[in-house]
Amino acid sequence: MEQTLYRVSRSILKTEHECLDAVQEAVLNAFHSIHTLREPRFFKTWLIRIVTNICYRIARLATDTA
């Protein structure tokens, strides 16, 4: 999953540092929220959605501060 999450984050964010931060935060959030996952077969989709949301938040913060 690491490569998939990194590729998703790289398609949204500009720097490698931001991508790595997004992936790390997504994994941490997923770990803390795993009990909310209703269908284990959708784990991959759920995790990709988490990283996507984090990436958009990071990108939005980057443009707000620029």
C-alpha positions in Angstrom: 0.0 0.0 0.0 2.9 2.4 0.6 3.7 2.9 -3.1 0.0 3.4 -3.9 -0.4 6.0 -1.2 2.7 7.7 -2.2 1.6 7.8 -5.9 -1.8 9.3 -4.9 -0.1 11.9 -2.7 2.4 12.8 -5.4 -0.4 13.4 -7.9 -1.8 16.1 -5.6 1.1 17.6 -3.8 4.3 19.3 -5.1 7.1 18.3 -2.8 8.3 14.9 -1.6 8.3 16.2 1.9 4.6 17.0 1.8 3.9 13.6 0.2 5.7 11.7 2.9 4.0 13.7 5.6 0.6 13.0 4.0 1.2 9.3 3.8 2.4 9.1 7.4 -0.5 11.1 8.7 -3.0 9.0 6.7 -1.6 5.7 8.1 -1.8 7.2 11.7 -5.3 8.4 11.1 -6.4 5.0 9.7 -4.8 3.2 12.7 -6.8 5.4 15.1 -10.0 5.1 13.1 -9.9 1.4 12.0 -12.9 0.7 14.2 -15.1 3.0 11.9 -14.4 0.8 8.9 -17.6 -1.1 8.2 -16.4 -3.4 5.4 -12.9 -4.8 5.6 -12.9 -5.5 1.9 -13.0 -1.7 1.3 -9.9 -1.0 3.4 -7.7 0.0 0.4 -10.4 2.5 -0.9 -10.9 3.8 2.6 -7.2 4.4 3.1 -6.8 6.1 -0.3 -9.7 8.4 0.6 -8.0 9.3 3.8 -4.7 10.2 2.1 -6.5 12.1 -0.6 -8.4 14.3 1.9 -5.1 14.9 3.8 -3.3 15.9 0.6 -6.1 18.4 -0.3 -5.9 19.9 3.2 -2.1 20.2 2.9 -2.3 21.8 -0.6 -5.0 24.2 0.6 -2.8 25.3 3.6 0.2 25.7 1.2 -1.8 28.0 -1.1 -3.3 30.0 1.9 0.2 30.8 3.3 1.7 31.6 -0.1 
